[in-house]
């Protein structure tokens, strides 16, 4: 491979990863806000405890994303991208599943090393995984199909 081609591939990979991360953040915030707003709509008295738990989990996720996550959040996705690029993997399924798994692991990590609130709710895992699926699709559309 020529040096210019390698440099071009690196630039495309960085651009694709950046746009995929931006997509993940947009989907994550949109679905997260929908989840929190759904939980806060006129709760009954017996649902107050569940609402408080939901808000605590959302606060814990935000706290994790703003403190520990900047380095950790990028790592699982970066590992998936590097493995895909080095392995010349062009499969849409690989990038979508790898993106989903790399995002779904984040709430689990936050519960292990962040505030001790127990394991995250299934809905939170689904929201994070969905944002990873979208990010994997965006990465594949830009760079993954030509790995």
Residue pairs with C-beta under 8 A, 6 or more apart in sequence:
9 85
12 142
12 143
12 146
13 81
13 85
13 143
15 142
15 143
16 138
16 139
16 142
16 143
16 144
17 77
17 78
17 81
17 139
17 143
19 138
19 139
19 142
20 77
20 99
20 135
20 136
20 138
20 139
20 142
21 74
21 77
21 135
23 131
23 134
23 135
23 138
24 77
24 99
24 103
24 131
24 132
24 134
24 135
25 131
27 130
27 131
27 134
27 135
28 103
28 127
28 128
28 131
31 127
31 130
31 131
32 58
32 61
32 127
35 54
35 58
35 123
35 124
35 127
36 54
36 55
36 58
39 50
39 51
39 54
39 55
40 51
40 55
43 50
43 51
54 121
56 117
57 117
57 120
57 121
57 124
60 110
60 111
60 114
60 115
60 117
61 107
61 110
61 120
61 124
63 114
63 115
64 106
64 107
64 109
64 110
64 114
65 73
68 110
68 113
68 114
69 106
69 110
72 106
72 109
73 106
76 101
76 102
76 103
76 105
76 106
77 98
77 99
77 102
77 103
77 132
77 135
79 102
80 95
80 98
80 99
80 101
80 102
80 136
81 139
83 89
83 98
84 94
84 95
84 98
84 144
84 147
85 143
85 147
87 147
88 147
89 95
89 144
89 147
90 144
90 145
90 146
90 147
92 137
92 140
92 144
92 145
94 144
95 136
95 137
95 139
95 140
95 144
96 133
96 136
96 137
96 140
97 133
97 136
98 136
99 132
99 133
99 134
99 135
99 136
99 137
99 139
100 129
100 130
100 132
100 133
100 136
101 129
101 132
102 132
103 128
103 129
103 131
103 132
103 135
104 125
104 128
104 129
104 132
106 128
107 120
107 124
107 125
107 128
108 119
108 120
108 125
110 120
111 117
111 118
111 119
111 120
136 144
